[in-house]
Amino acid sequence: MATKIDQKIVGYQVLTEDAQSNETEIQPLAVEEIKPDVLHEAIERPEMLIGSTYKIKTPQSEHALYITINDIILNEGTDHEERRPYEVFINSKNMEHFQWVLALTRVISACFRKGGDICFLVEELKAVFDPKGGYFKKGGVYMPSLVAEIGSAIECHMKQIGMLKTEKMDEHRQQFLMQKRQEFEAQHKDSAFSESSDDGFPARAELCNKCLTKALVMMDGCMTCLNCGDSKCS
């Protein structure tokens, strides 16, 4: 009867005739447990990597930035298959920021290849503020700096490949926000606050410090965000 061996053999034992006659108990062979590969510096770069490119267009420059993040697939075809960022490239016609952009890509790529938990990079990049002031991107979301928007693009990529989980708003909070928005529109139907910006929020809404969106309005004596539901009174 043939026996298929699916794991690596690390030892063997010869069964002799004497052992068979003496009915010697045969001990099971030691089998090495196969552990899934994890990303570290010793892993060589494959000939081909898959990736995604993200476009960043800021009001501070007429030229857009293109961020390309390439991923490596570990343990392909197994139950432990995992997709991890391996390197990042940033390209633009604007050469004004060439030096620090090149340095940033090398540092981020080195952190990617180091392995481990690299999600901290997102928060570190998004916490960088430009002393000259940030800007609002499409949708009314405030970006404190160009570096912060690069971090936002990396965060988006990590969510797409499953490294970061997207926090979904529960049904109760969605209904709460819808109710608050209807109340606000009813209260300010004939005032200047009834005007809406391109993102659909009141044009005179203030910036929410939690979600960085211009959706913060005064309701029932308390500042409430119509985008994320954050309120100083709750």
Order of alpha helices (4+ residues) and beta strands (2+ residues): alpha-beta-beta-beta-alpha-alpha-beta-beta-alpha-alpha-beta-beta-beta
